[in-house]
Amino acid sequence: MKTYDDEQHPIMSQLKTWFKQKSVGELSEIILNYIGESAEEQSRWQLAMLNDQVGLSAADIKKMITKALPKKQVWSYSEASAYFRHSDDMFADIFIAIDSLPVDKQWQLVLHALVRLNTVLEQVDDSGGYRFDLEGELNQRLSTLFNQQTWSDDDKAQWIFDHYQDYKYDVFPSVPEDFNLPDPVKQIFVGLCETAAQQRQQQGVDLSNWQQKSKYARLIEPLIAQAQQNNDWQQQCTLMAMTAYDERDFISISQLCLDNKGVDQGELLDAEYWLQKAYHAAKNDREKISCQQFEVELRLALKDYSQAWKLAWQLFNQRPSFSGYKGLIALEKKTGVIDTTFKEKAEHIFTQCYTENSYGGIAREADALLSFYMYHQELTNARLWVKSHKAEFTKLLTLADLIIAEHPQEAIDLYTRVILPTISQGNNQAYQHATDLLLTLEKNLQGDHLEQLHRMIRHVIKQHKAKRNMMKLLKAHYSVCF
């Protein structure tokens, strides 16, 4: 029984003392008057009474589960919260009643409660997740009770298979993962999956139909898991090939071969075979590029460095990006220098990337040349470039921090190009971010350049004086500018 400390719960302690002074009849009247105002409380106390007096039968508990999870339409957060608060209170007593029954009855009732929960969720919008405590408790109980059943291994495996082959319920333990199957049951379950997969294969599976493929692949998954457990990657490849359809499927098989390459290099030939399958399955440029990107890694493994570089350069030309350029640098470290002019050629490609869109911004990778210059510490070129081009804010700030010691006014100008549009967003989060940028700039500037910063802040004030919350922040830190 819960006790209350006088200091921490003075009101409860006072009530406890007062209750002790009442007669049984008076206490009964107090309780009855309290629970008489709520049908939910009446159900809870009735459940507690029956549990205490005679113990509830399975049929009685089923009725209580229905009362705990009534069918009704619930669409608001507050209603859903109240609905599952009532359910949680009821199930606190229901679980006590269930625990007093034999294991087979416990299993039936917990399963019934889970099915009932799935049913009511068809009309209860629980976007807030108020059911999660009850759901977790029911799932855990069902998983635990499963292995306590006296069924045969065949019956247990069949039950698992029936609930694995098709998703019967949205709210349910993960099958078979959550059931901690003993090895004999697991082996029978895998056998059932294999038989069903063979039957489906004989009937014909249209792998281009994602629903058919998904159901077929689900039957194969336990077989693949078993092959992984047995470290039999060749069998895993065979099983993966059964559901392979698009270029990603075949690349995954090729990657598995590559990951398991041995000294005789035979696995690399297998990897090439599956890569060719991937190329054949590629339906568009994006999928073809995916194949080419993987082929670079395969050519490296085959020590065909010239072809690896050729492919990587081709990919860079097709979709130039600064990350792609850094990938070429990393590849060069692995292969040795193959093209002594690639840096100059990459720079030329980046000069062709700059384009502005109709919204006043820039296209993706349009400012790759700025990243290129900063990476190579060519700050003079970077400074010249940003004077006539737009760039991402983070890159402007990075350049500003690199040049602030020698070119403070240019650094201030770069910060201005970020701060003004940030304030224009017109919300408190943006105002705070702009202020933080100013404080960072002030910290990095030498003392004799603070007047230049103050001139910039006065310009900001002139541009955005109507934004009162922004002005409050500036007055708090830069009152001298007002």
C-alpha positions in Angstrom: 0.0 0.0 0.0 1.3 3.4 -0.9 2.2 5.7 2.1 2.6 9.4 2.1 5.2 11.5 3.8 3.7 14.3 5.9 6.2 16.9 4.6 5.9 15.9 0.9 2.2 15.1 0.8 0.6 17.1 3.7 -2.9 17.1 2.2 -2.9 13.4 1.6 -1.7 12.8 5.1 -4.4 15.0 6.5 -7.0 13.2 4.5 -5.7 9.8 5.7 -6.0 10.9 9.3 -9.6 12.2 8.6 -10.6 8.9 6.9 -9.4 6.9 9.9 -11.9 8.9 12.0 -14.8 7.8 9.8 -17.0 4.7 10.3 -17.3 2.0 7.7 -20.7 3.3 6.7 -19.5 6.9 6.3 -16.5 5.8 4.2 -18.8 3.7 2.0 -21.0 6.7 1.3 -18.0 8.8 0.4 -16.7 6.2 -2.0 -20.1 5.5 -3.6 -20.9 9.2 -4.0 -17.5 9.6 -5.7 -17.8 6.7 -8.1 -21.5 7.3 -8.8 -20.6 10.4 -10.9 -18.5 8.4 -13.4 -19.4 5.3 -15.4 -15.7 4.7 -15.9 -15.0 4.6 -12.2 -17.9 2.3 -11.6 -16.5 -0.2 -14.1 -13.1 0.0 -12.4 -14.4 -0.6 -8.9 -16.7 -3.4 -10.1 -13.6 -5.0 -11.7 -11.7 -4.6 -8.4 -14.6 -6.1 -6.4 -15.0 -9.1 -8.6 -11.3 -9.8 -8.6 -11.3 -9.6 -4.9 -14.4 -11.7 -4.3 -14.4 -14.6 -6.7 -11.9 -13.9 -9.4 -13.0 -13.2 -12.9 -13.6 -15.8 -15.6 -12.2 -15.4 -19.1 -15.7 -14.4 -20.3 -15.9 -11.7 -17.6 -12.5 -10.3 -18.5 -13.4 -10.2 -22.2 -16.4 -8.0 -21.3 -14.0 -5.7 -19.3 -11.7 -5.5 -22.2 -14.6 -4.3 -24.3 -15.4 -1.6 -21.7 -11.8 -0.6 -21.6 -11.6 -0.3 -25.4 -15.1 0.9 -26.4 -15.8 1.4 -30.1 -16.3 5.1 -30.7 -15.1 7.8 -33.1 -12.3 9.9 -31.6 -10.5 12.5 -33.7 -9.0 15.2 -31.4 -5.9 14.9 -29.4 -7.7 15.7 -26.1 -10.3 13.0 -26.8 -7.7 10.4 -27.7 -5.7 11.3 -24.6 -8.8 10.8 -22.4 -9.8 7.6 -24.2 -6.4 5.9 -23.6 -6.1 7.3 -20.1 -9.4 5.4 -19.3 -8.0 2.3 -21.1 -4.8 2.4 -19.1 -6.7 2.7 -15.8 -8.9 -0.2 -16.7 -6.1 -2.5 -17.9 -4.2 -2.0 -14.7 -6.9 -4.1 -13.0 -7.5 -6.3 -16.1 -3.9 -7.5 -16.2 -4.2 -8.5 -12.5 -7.2 -10.5 -13.4 -5.5 -12.1 -16.4 -2.5 -13.1 -14.4 -4.6 -15.3 -12.2 -5.7 -17.5 -15.1 -3.9 -20.5 -16.7 -1.4 -19.7 -19.4 -3.6 -20.7 -22.3 -6.4 -18.4 -21.1 -3.9 -15.6 -20.6 -2.7 -16.0 -24.2 -6.3 -15.9 -25.6 -7.2 -12.8 -23.6 -4.0 -10.9 -24.5 -4.4 -11.8 -28.1 -8.1 -10.7 -27.9 -7.1 -7.4 -26.4 -4.6 -6.8 -29.2 -7.2 -7.6 -31.8 -9.6 -5.3 -30.1 -7.1 -2.5 -30.0 -6.5 -2.8 -33.7 -10.3 -2.7 -34.3 -10.9 0.5 -32.2 -7.9 2.2 -33.8 -9.8 2.2 -37.1 -12.0 4.9 -35.6 -9.6 6.5 -33.0 -7.1 8.9 -34.4 -4.2 8.4 -32.1 -1.6 10.6 -33.9 -0.4 11.6 -30.4 0.6 8.0 -29.6 -1.4 7.8 -26.4 -1.9 4.1 -26.9 1.8 3.3 -26.8 2.0 2.2 -23.2 -0.9 -0.2 -23.6 0.4 -1.4 -27.0 3.8 -2.1 -25.6 2.5 -4.0 -22.6 0.2 -6.2 -24.8 3.0 -6.9 -27.3 5.4 -7.8 -24.5 2.9 -10.1 -22.8 1.9 -11.9 -26.1 5.6 -12.5 -27.0 6.3 -13.9 -23.5 3.3 -16.1 -23.3 3.9 -17.5 -26.8 6.9 -19.6 -25.6 5.0 -20.7 -22.5 2.3 -22.5 -24.6 2.2 -26.3 -24.6 1.8 -26.4 -28.4 4.0 -28.6 -30.5 6.9 -27.0 -32.3 5.0 -27.5 -35.6 2.0 -25.7 -34.2 4.1 -22.8 -32.9 5.9 -22.5 -36.2 2.7 -22.6 -38.2 1.2 -19.8 -36.0 4.3 -17.7 -36.5 4.2 -18.3 -40.3 0.5 -17.4 -40.5 1.1 -14.1 -38.8 4.3 -13.5 -40.8 3.1 -14.3 -44.4 0.5 -11.5 -44.3 0.2 -8.5 -42.0 -2.9 -9.3 -40.1 -2.7 -6.3 -37.7 -1.1 -2.9 -37.7 -0.5 -3.1 -33.9 1.3 -6.3 -33.2 4.7 -7.6 -32.1 7.3 -8.0 -34.9 7.1 -11.5 -36.3 9.3 -13.5 -35.8 11.8 -11.1 -34.2 9.9 -10.4 -31.0 9.0 -14.0 -30.2 12.5 -15.3 -29.4 11.9 -18.6 -31.2 13.8 -21.6 -30.0 15.9 -23.2 -32.7 13.6 -26.2 -33.5 10.6 -23.8 -34.0 12.8 -21.4 -36.0 14.0 -24.2 -38.4 10.4 -25.3 -39.0 9.3 -21.7 -39.6 12.1 -21.2 -42.2 11.1 -24.4 -43.9 7.5 -23.2 -44.2 8.8 -20.0 -45.8 10.9 -21.9 -48.2 8.0 -24.2 -49.2 5.7 -21.2 -49.7 8.4 -19.4 -51.7 8.8 -22.4 -54.0 5.1 -22.6 -54.5 4.8 -18.9 -55.4 7.8 -19.3 -57.8 6.1 -22.2 -59.6 2.9 -20.1 -59.9 4.9 -17.3 -61.4 5.9 -14.0 -59.8 5.7 -10.7 -61.6 8.7 -8.9 -60.0 7.7 -5.7 -61.8 4.6 -5.6 -59.6 5.8 -4.2 -56.3 3.1 -5.9 -54.3 3.9 -9.4 -55.7 7.6 -8.7 -55.3 7.2 -7.5 -51.7 5.2 -10.6 -50.7 7.6 -12.9 -52.4 10.7 -11.2 -50.9 9.1 -11.4 -47.5 9.1 -15.2 -47.8 12.8 -15.1 -48.8 13.9 -12.9 -46.0 14.1 -15.6 -43.3 16.1 -17.8 -45.7 18.6 -15.0 -46.3 18.8 -14.4 -42.5 19.6 -18.0 -42.0 22.3 -17.9 -44.7 23.8 -14.8 -43.1 23.8 -16.6 -39.7 25.6 -19.6 -41.3 28.1 -17.2 -43.0 27.0 -18.7 -46.4 27.2 -15.6 -48.6 27.0 -17.7 -51.8 23.6 -19.0 -50.7 22.7 -15.5 -49.8 23.5 -14.3 -53.3 21.4 -17.1 -54.8 18.4 -16.1 -52.6 18.8 -12.4 -53.3 18.8 -13.2 -57.0 15.4 -14.8 -56.7 13.8 -11.4 -56.1 16.3 -9.2 -58.0 14.6 -6.9 -60.5 16.0 -3.4 -60.6 19.6 -2.1 -60.7 19.7 -1.7 -57.0 18.9 -5.3 -56.4 21.7 -6.5 -58.7 24.2 -4.0 -57.3 23.4 -5.3 -53.8 24.4 -8.8 -54.9 27.5 -7.5 -56.7 28.4 -5.7 -53.5 28.1 -8.9 -51.5 30.5 -10.6 -53.8 32.9 -7.7 -53.5 32.7 -7.7 -49.7 33.6 -11.4 -49.7 36.5 -11.4 -52.3 39.2 -13.9 -51.6 42.7 -14.4 -52.8 41.7 -16.1 -56.0 39.6 -13.1 -57.1 36.8 -15.4 -58.4 34.3 -13.5 -56.4 35.2 -10.3 -58.3 34.2 -12.1 -61.5 30.9 -12.9 -59.9 30.6 -9.2 -58.9 31.2 -8.2 -62.6 28.5 -10.7 -63.7 25.9 -9.1 -61.3 27.0 -5.6 -62.2 26.3 -6.4 -65.9 22.9 -7.6 -64.8 22.4 -4.2 -63.0 23.4 -2.3 -66.2 20.9 -4.3 -68.2 18.2 -3.5 -65.6 18.9 0.2 -65.6 16.0 2.1 -67.2 17.2 5.7 -67.0 20.3 7.9 -66.6 20.0 8.0 -62.8 20.0 4.2 -62.6 22.9 4.0 -65.1 24.9 6.4 -63.0 24.3 4.3 -60.0 25.8 1.4 -61.8 28.8 3.4 -62.9 29.4 4.7 -59.4 29.6 1.1 -58.2 31.8 0.0 -61.1 34.4 2.5 -59.9 34.7 0.6 -56.7 34.8 -2.7 -58.5 37.5 -1.5 -60.9 39.6 -0.5 -57.9 39.2 -3.9 -56.4 40.3 -5.4 -59.7 43.3 -3.0 -59.7 42.1 -1.7 -63.0 43.0 1.9 -61.9 42.9 3.5 -65.4 39.3 2.3 -66.0 38.3 3.3 -62.5 39.6 6.9 -63.0 38.1 7.1 -66.5 34.6 6.2 -65.1 35.0 8.5 -62.1 36.0 11.4 -64.4 33.1 10.7 -66.7 30.7 10.8 -63.8 32.2 14.1 -62.6 31.7 15.6 -66.1 28.1 14.5 -66.2 27.2 15.9 -62.8 30.0 18.2 -61.5 29.9 18.8 -57.8 32.5 19.8 -55.2 31.9 16.5 -53.3 32.5 14.7 -56.6 35.8 16.6 -57.0 36.9 15.6 -53.5 36.0 12.0 -54.5 38.4 12.3 -57.4 41.1 13.5 -55.0 40.5 10.5 -52.8 40.6 8.2 -55.8 43.9 9.7 -56.9 45.4 8.8 -53.6 44.3 5.2 -54.1 45.4 4.9 -57.7 48.3 7.2 -58.0 48.4 10.2 -60.4 46.7 9.3 -63.7 45.8 12.7 -65.0 48.2 15.5 -64.0 45.8 18.2 -65.4 42.6 17.1 -63.7 42.7 20.0 -61.2 42.8 22.6 -64.0 40.2 20.8 -65.9 37.9 20.6 -62.9 38.3 24.3 -62.3 37.3 25.0 -65.9 34.2 22.8 -65.5 33.2 24.6 -62.3 33.4 28.0 -64.1 30.6 26.7 -66.3 28.3 25.7 -63.4 27.1 29.1 -62.2 23.4 29.7 -63.0 20.8 31.7 -61.2 17.2 30.5 -61.0 14.0 32.5 -61.5 13.6 32.9 -57.7 16.7 35.0 -57.4 18.7 32.1 -55.9 21.4 29.9 -57.5 21.2 26.4 -58.9 22.6 23.5 -56.9 26.4 23.3 -57.2 26.4 26.7 -58.9 29.0 27.9 -56.3 31.2 24.9 -56.5 34.0 27.0 -57.8 34.0 29.0 -54.5 34.4 25.7 -52.5 37.2 24.7 -54.9 39.1 28.0 -54.3 38.7 27.8 -50.5 39.7 24.1 -50.5 43.0 25.0 -52.2 43.4 28.2 -50.2 43.3 30.3 -53.3 41.6 33.1 -51.3 42.4 35.9 -53.8 40.4 34.0 -56.5 37.7 33.3 -54.0 37.4 37.0 -53.0 37.2 38.0 -56.7 34.6 35.4 -57.4 32.1 36.3 -54.6 32.2 40.0 -55.6 30.2 39.1 -58.8 28.4 35.9 -57.9 25.9 34.6 -55.3 26.7 31.7 -53.0 25.3 29.7 -50.2 25.3 31.6 -46.9 27.5 29.0 -45.2 30.2 29.4 -47.8 30.1 33.2 -47.6 30.6 33.0 -43.9 33.4 30.5 -44.2 35.2 32.8 -46.6 34.6 35.8 -44.4 36.2 34.0 -41.4 39.2 33.0 -43.6 39.9 36.6 -44.8 38.8 38.6 -41.8 42.3 39.2 -40.4 43.7 40.7 -43.7 40.5 42.0 -45.3 38.1 43.0 -42.5 35.8 45.2 -44.6 35.3 42.4 -47.1 34.5 40.0 -44.3 32.0 42.5 -42.9 30.4 42.8 -46.4 30.1 39.1 -46.7 28.4 38.9 -43.3 26.1 41.6 -44.4 25.0 39.6 -47.4 23.9 36.9 -45.0 22.5 39.0 -42.1 20.2 41.2 -44.1 18.2 38.4 -45.9 18.2 36.4 -42.6 16.4 39.3 -40.8 14.0 39.6 -43.8 12.6 36.2 -42.8 10.7 38.1 -40.2 10.6 35.7 -37.3 12.3 35.6 -33.9 14.4 32.6 -34.6 15.9 34.4 -37.6 16.4 37.6 -35.6 18.3 35.6 -33.0 20.4 33.9 -35.6 21.3 37.3 -37.2 22.3 38.7 -33.8 24.5 35.6 -33.1 26.2 36.2 -36.4 26.9 39.8 -35.5 28.3 38.8 -32.1 30.6 36.2 -33.9 31.8 38.8 -36.3 32.5 41.3 -33.5 34.5 38.6 -31.6 36.6 37.9 -34.7 37.3 41.5 -35.6 40.3 43.4 -34.3 39.5 46.2 -32.0 40.3 49.1 -34.4 37.8 47.8 -37.0 34.7 47.9 -34.7 33.6 51.2 -36.2 33.3 49.5 -39.5 31.1 46.9 -37.8 29.0 49.7 -36.2 28.5 51.3 -39.6 27.2 48.0 -40.9 24.8 47.7 -37.9 23.5 51.2 -38.5 22.8 50.1 -42.1 20.9 47.1 -40.8 18.9 49.3 -38.5 18.0 51.6 -41.4 16.9 48.6 -43.5 14.9 46.8 -40.8 13.9 49.5 -38.3 10.2 48.3 -38.5 11.1 44.9 -37.1 10.7 45.8 -33.4 11.9 42.5 -32.0 15.1 42.7 -34.0 15.6 46.2 -32.9 15.3 45.1 -29.2 18.1 42.6 -29.7 20.3 45.1 -31.4 19.7 47.7 -28.7 20.6 45.1 -26.1 24.0 44.5 -27.7 24.7 47.6 -29.8 23.0 50.5 -28.1 25.8 52.7 -29.4 24.5 52.3 -32.9 21.1 53.9 -32.1 
